[in-house]
């Protein structure tokens, strides 16, 4: 499955600090799949920047389609 492939899978995501000083992204998907991912704060900031850039790219694509 690639980034552009549609999916019917639903999931919940939680993001927060751990008591070990890490940032945890916790994903719980259909079928009982649980994925805890821990990142140091610098890595978490890089991920946040990538999400912001992706949101901006998606916004630009949507604006082009409106024209």
Backbone as a printed PyTorch tensor [residue, N CA C, xyz], in Angstrom:
tensor([[[  0.8470,  -1.1690,   0.0000],
         [  0.0000,   0.0000,   0.0000],
         [  0.8940,   1.2350,   0.0000]],

        [[  0.5710,   2.1740,  -0.8440],
         [  1.3380,   3.4040,  -0.9300],
         [  0.6000,   4.5720,  -0.3140]],

        [[  1.2310,   5.7150,  -0.3170],
         [  0.6830,   6.9120,   0.3120],
         [ -0.6130,   7.3740,  -0.3500]],

        [[ -0.7880,   7.0990,  -1.6430],
         [ -1.9800,   7.5480,  -2.3600],
         [ -3.0660,   6.4910,  -2.4880]],

        [[ -2.8400,   5.3050,  -1.9430],
         [ -3.8370,   4.2400,  -2.0310],
         [ -4.9340,   4.4620,  -0.9860]],

        [[ -6.1990,   4.4230,  -1.4150],
         [ -7.2790,   4.5870,  -0.4350],
         [ -7.3310,   3.4010,   0.5270]],

        [[ -7.8910,   3.6460,   1.6960],
         [ -7.9740,   2.6070,   2.7150],
         [ -9.2700,   2.7460,   3.5050]],

        [[ -9.8620,   1.6340,   3.8540],
         [-11.0560,   1.6320,   4.6910],
         [-10.7100,   1.3880,   6.1610]],

        [[ -9.4360,   1.2690,   6.4600],
         [ -9.0000,   1.0280,   7.8280],
         [ -9.1960,   2.2860,   8.6540]],

        [[ -9.7940,   2.1210,   9.8200],
         [ -9.9160,   3.2610,  10.7240],
         [ -8.9480,   3.0740,  11.8880]],

        [[ -8.5020,   4.1910,  12.4230],
         [ -7.5320,   4.1300,  13.5160],
         [ -7.6850,   5.3500,  14.4050]],

        [[ -7.2230,   5.2130,  15.6230],
         [ -7.1450,   6.3200,  16.5680],
         [ -5.6730,   6.6300,  16.7930]],

        [[ -5.3760,   7.9010,  16.9990],
         [ -3.9980,   8.2990,  17.2510],
         [ -3.9600,   9.1750,  18.5030]],

        [[ -2.9720,   8.9280,  19.3300],
         [ -2.7260,   9.7410,  20.5160],
         [ -1.2740,  10.1840,  20.4620]],

        [[ -1.0250,  11.4150,  20.8390],
         [  0.3340,  11.9510,  20.8390],
         [  0.5650,  12.6600,  22.1640]],

        [[  1.6770,  12.3570,  22.8110],
         [  1.9650,  13.0210,  24.0730],
         [  3.3400,  12.6600,  24.5950]],

        [[  3.7670,  13.3610,  25.6440],
         [  5.0730,  13.0820,  26.2400],
         [  5.0140,  11.8560,  27.1400]],

        [[  6.1310,  11.1560,  27.2390],
         [  6.2240,  10.0240,  28.1660],
         [  7.0150,  10.4730,  29.3920]],

        [[  6.9660,   9.6630,  30.4360],
         [  7.7220,  10.0060,  31.6420],
         [  9.2240,   9.7890,  31.4500]],

        [[  9.6150,   9.2260,  30.3090],
         [ 11.0360,   9.0290,  29.9940],
         [ 11.5950,  10.1660,  29.1330]],

        [[ 10.7860,  11.2180,  28.9320],
         [ 11.2520,  12.3650,  28.1650],
         [ 11.1830,  12.1860,  26.6540]],

        [[ 10.3770,  11.2380,  26.2330],
         [ 10.1920,  10.9880,  24.8050],
         [  8.8150,  11.4890,  24.3880]],

        [[  8.6110,  11.6010,  23.0880],
         [  7.2880,  11.9060,  22.5580],
         [  6.7500,  10.6180,  21.9630]],

        [[  5.5810,  10.2040,  22.3960],
         [  4.9970,   8.9580,  21.8960],
         [  3.8500,   9.2780,  20.9420]],

        [[  3.8950,   8.6290,  19.7830],
         [  2.7590,   8.5830,  18.8710],
         [  2.2220,   7.1660,  19.0010]],

        [[  0.9920,   7.0660,  19.4270],
         [  0.3720,   5.7690,  19.6820],
         [ -0.8000,   5.6100,  18.7260]],

        [[ -0.7410,   4.5900,  17.8860],
         [ -1.7860,   4.3220,  16.9080],
         [ -2.4650,   3.0140,  17.2690]],

        [[ -3.7880,   3.0560,  17.3130],
         [ -4.5820,   1.8480,  17.5410],
         [ -5.5250,   1.7090,  16.3500]],

        [[ -5.3780,   0.6090,  15.5970],
         [ -6.1450,   0.4020,  14.3700],
         [ -7.1140,  -0.7530,  14.5150]],

        [[ -7.9830,  -0.8610,  13.5150],
         [ -8.9290,  -1.9770,  13.4650],
         [ -8.2050,  -3.2990,  13.6730]],

        [[ -8.8780,  -4.2270,  14.2890],
         [ -8.3160,  -5.5560,  14.4900],
         [ -7.4010,  -5.6510,  15.6910]],

        [[ -7.3840,  -4.6390,  16.5460],
         [ -6.5690,  -4.6870,  17.7470],
         [ -5.0930,  -4.3860,  17.5410]],

        [[ -4.7400,  -3.8080,  16.4080],
         [ -3.3430,  -3.4600,  16.1460],
         [ -2.9860,  -2.2240,  16.9680]],

        [[ -1.9240,  -2.3130,  17.7400],
         [ -1.4420,  -1.1940,  18.5520],
         [  0.0120,  -0.9180,  18.1940]],

        [[  0.3040,   0.3440,  17.8520],
         [  1.6630,   0.7020,  17.4540],
         [  2.1200,   1.8950,  18.2930]],

        [[  2.9250,   1.6610,  19.3330],
         [  3.5130,   2.7650,  20.0830],
         [  4.8730,   3.1250,  19.4540]],

        [[  5.0500,   4.3890,  19.1260],
         [  6.3160,   4.8450,  18.5370],
         [  6.8600,   5.9890,  19.3910]],

        [[  8.0750,   5.8250,  19.9040],
         [  8.6990,   6.8360,  20.7430],
         [  9.7990,   7.5590,  19.9740]],

        [[  9.8280,   8.8870,  20.1310],
         [ 10.8060,   9.7330,  19.4530],
         [ 11.3990,  10.7120,  20.4530]],

        [[ 12.6670,  11.0260,  20.2610],
         [ 13.2170,  12.0810,  21.1110],
         [ 12.6140,  13.4090,  20.6320]],

        [[ 12.6530,  14.4550,  21.4550],
         [ 11.9940,  15.7080,  21.1020],
         [ 12.4340,  16.2900,  19.7470]],

        [[ 13.7030,  16.1490,  19.4050],
         [ 14.1810,  16.6910,  18.1290],
         [ 13.5450,  15.9480,  16.9550]],

        [[ 13.4780,  14.6240,  17.0660],
         [ 12.8230,  13.8320,  16.0180],
         [ 11.3410,  14.2000,  15.9030]],

        [[ 10.6940,  14.3950,  17.0370],
         [  9.2750,  14.7530,  17.0410],
         [  9.0620,  16.1000,  16.3450]],

        [[  9.9710,  17.0440,  16.5600],
         [  9.8510,  18.3420,  15.8830],
         [ 10.0330,  18.1880,  14.3800]],

        [[ 10.9330,  17.3060,  13.9540],
         [ 11.1160,  17.0440,  12.5190],
         [  9.8510,  16.4320,  11.9250]],

        [[  9.2270,  15.5270,  12.6470],
         [  7.9830,  14.9170,  12.1820],
         [  6.8970,  15.9800,  12.0700]],

        [[  6.8210,  16.8560,  13.0580],
         [  5.8280,  17.9370,  13.0240],
         [  6.0470,  18.8300,  11.8010]],

        [[  7.2910,  19.1310,  11.4730],
         [  7.5820,  19.9410,  10.2940],
         [  7.1450,  19.2180,   9.0210]],

        [[  7.3690,  17.9090,   8.9580],
         [  6.9480,  17.1330,   7.7870],
         [  5.4230,  17.1200,   7.6580]],

        [[  4.7230,  17.0350,   8.7680],
         [  3.2570,  17.0660,   8.7330],
         [  2.7800,  18.4310,   8.2550]],

        [[  3.3940,  19.5050,   8.7540],
         [  3.0180,  20.8490,   8.2990],
         [  3.2620,  21.0130,   6.8000]],

        [[  4.4010,  20.5290,   6.3140],
         [  4.7200,  20.6340,   4.8850],
         [  3.7240,  19.8260,   4.0510]],

        [[  3.3450,  18.6480,   4.5220],
         [  2.3700,  17.8240,   3.8100],
         [  1.0060,  18.5110,   3.7800]],

        [[  0.6200,  19.1260,   4.8890],
         [ -0.6570,  19.8480,   4.9360],
         [ -0.6470,  21.0120,   3.9530]],

        [[  0.4620,  21.7150,   3.8800],
         [  0.5770,  22.8260,   2.9380],
         [  0.4890,  22.3110,   1.4980]],

        [[  1.1640,  21.2050,   1.1980],
         [  1.1000,  20.6130,  -0.1390],
         [ -0.3110,  20.1730,  -0.5010]],

        [[ -1.0040,  19.5660,   0.4580],
         [ -2.3810,  19.1340,   0.2260],
         [ -3.2830,  20.3400,  -0.0270]],

        [[ -3.0760,  21.4080,   0.7230],
         [ -3.8530,  22.6330,   0.5470],
         [ -3.6490,  23.2000,  -0.8530]],

        [[ -2.4040,  23.2060,  -1.2990],
         [ -2.0990,  23.7340,  -2.6300],
         [ -2.7540,  22.8880,  -3.7120]],

        [[ -2.7520,  21.5560,  -3.5570],
         [ -3.4060,  20.6830,  -4.5340],
         [ -4.9010,  20.9560,  -4.5860]],

        [[ -5.5040,  21.1600,  -3.4280],
         [ -6.9390,  21.4330,  -3.3590],
         [ -7.2570,  22.7560,  -4.0370]],

        [[ -6.4230,  23.7660,  -3.8110],
         [ -6.6410,  25.0790,  -4.4340],
         [ -6.5220,  24.9880,  -5.9510]],

        [[ -5.5760,  24.1940,  -6.4650],
         [ -5.4160,  24.0260,  -7.9110],
         [ -6.6470,  23.3740,  -8.5180]],

        [[ -7.2380,  22.3950,  -7.8010],
         [ -8.4100,  21.6980,  -8.3140],
         [ -9.6250,  22.6150,  -8.3520]],

        [[ -9.6820,  23.6090,  -7.4610],
         [-10.8150,  24.5380,  -7.4300],
         [-10.8000,  25.4750,  -8.6310]],

        [[ -9.6370,  25.6950,  -9.2090],
         [ -9.5230,  26.6480, -10.3160],
         [-10.0500,  26.1130, -11.5870]]])
